[in-house]
Amino acid sequence: MSTPTTFEQLYRETIPSVVSVYVDPEHRRPGGTGSGFVYDAEHVITNRHVVGDVEAVDLRFSDASWETGHVIGTDAHTDLAVIRTDALPPNADPLPIGDRPPTPGEPVAALGNPMGLDGTITTGIVSGVNRSSPTGSGFTIPDTVQTDAPINPGNSGGPLVTLDGTVVGVNRAKTGENIGFAISAAVVARIVPDLVERGRFRHPYLRVRTVDVSPTVAEANDLATPEGVLVVDAPLGPASAALRGCRSVRRVRGRDVPVGGDVIVGIDGHEIDSHEELQRYLLTETRPGQTIEIEVRRQGQRTTEEVVLAERPGRATDPAETRAHVPIE
């Protein structure tokens, strides 16, 4: 593939690698089809919510050729799925997965088949990075990319690419006017190889509820600066013996704010400044069974606690390991 420099060139170079994913009508979701893109010589990436629980799908390429695809791996926590196919058109080259986060303001294009319109490109910029995106089934995907490139039904599973054709995200949702979200390349690079090899990904599990330390939270907890994340609750789980949750509330600025818990400020020497950063680090840098060192601020002192991460269960109803609903001003 040559290096595109305009959206016109980008379209010509990348659209042969973009796929329409058709699910049997009996199992089809609203919208009818989804999108995907070529990952390697045998595999296509899409969203889990596109394929659902089916084992086989039909794939249509830009040259109008059809192939049968077999769903070999899915992950509900990140809404990713991998499809294996026995043949690809000659010009359907794998799209490279980015090895760096995109930059807010960077031009991007969303490729896919919105509303059943094959071979569509929409353009915009990266609006933000390291966002949290709810899946609608009880999970929240960390490290998602926000874009104003239009993402509509049918775009799900298609690539979000920069001008050089590098995939920086897998399109999955639109939540408002000019607000769309894509699963980041870092998450794709972490999850997809395991889906290809094993059909599943084992997620690390800390099982804590946290809230960002905003000025309100800092004031309530007598903290000098608003930094880190406050542990609101650490129920039975890998961190329950090492981390302390809040045991009371204090009325500040007209709100009840949890107080007394540990404030996580780092993991393995990596600074943690938000719930999003905590979740991103756990997903992209750790594994179940790994021992991590969590640096916390506790009663005015800094201390380090060791925690052996568990494997996250598949349930979407566990309220732990979420952002707590408390003030974040």
HELIX and SHEET records of a PDB file:
HELIX    1   1 PHE A    7  THR A   14  1                                   8    
HELIX    2   2 ILE A   15  SER A   17  5                                   3    
HELIX    3   3 PRO A   25  HIS A   27  5                                   3    
HELIX    4   4 ARG A   48  VAL A   51  1                                   4    
HELIX    5   5 PRO A  114  GLY A  116  5                                   3    
HELIX    6   6 ALA A  185  ARG A  198  1                                  14    
HELIX    7   7 PRO A  215  ALA A  220  1                                   6    
HELIX    8   8 HIS A  275  GLU A  285  1                                  11    
SHEET    1   A 7 VAL A  18  TYR A  22  0                                        
SHEET    2   A 7 THR A  33  VAL A  38 -1                                        
SHEET    3   A 7 HIS A  43  ASN A  47 -1                                        
SHEET    4   A 7 LEU A  80  THR A  85 -1                                        
SHEET    5   A 7 TRP A  66  ASP A  75 -1                                        
SHEET    6   A 7 ALA A  56  ARG A  60 -1                                        
SHEET    7   A 7 VAL A  18  TYR A  22 -1                                        
SHEET    1   B 7 PRO A 107  GLY A 112  0                                        
SHEET    2   B 7 THR A 120  PRO A 134 -1                                        
SHEET    3   B 7 THR A 140  THR A 147 -1                                        
SHEET    4   B 7 ILE A 179  SER A 184 -1                                        
SHEET    5   B 7 VAL A 167  GLY A 176 -1                                        
SHEET    6   B 7 PRO A 159  THR A 162 -1                                        
SHEET    7   B 7 PRO A 107  GLY A 112 -1                                        
SHEET    1   C 2 PRO A 204  TYR A 205  0                                        
SHEET    2   C 2 ALA A 310  GLU A 311 -1                                        
SHEET    1   D 4 ARG A 209  ASP A 212  0                                        
SHEET    2   D 4 VAL A 229  ASP A 233 -1                                        
SHEET    3   D 4 VAL A 263  ILE A 267 -1                                        
SHEET    4   D 4 HIS A 270  GLU A 271 -1                                        
SHEET    1   E 5 ARG A 209  ASP A 212  0                                        
SHEET    2   E 5 VAL A 229  ASP A 233 -1                                        
SHEET    3   E 5 VAL A 263  ILE A 267 -1                                        
SHEET    4   E 5 THR A 291  ARG A 298 -1                                        
SHEET    5   E 5 GLN A 301  VAL A 308 -1                                        
SHEET    1   F 2 SER A 248  VAL A 252  0                                        
SHEET    2   F 2 ARG A 255  VAL A 259 -1                                        
END                                                                             
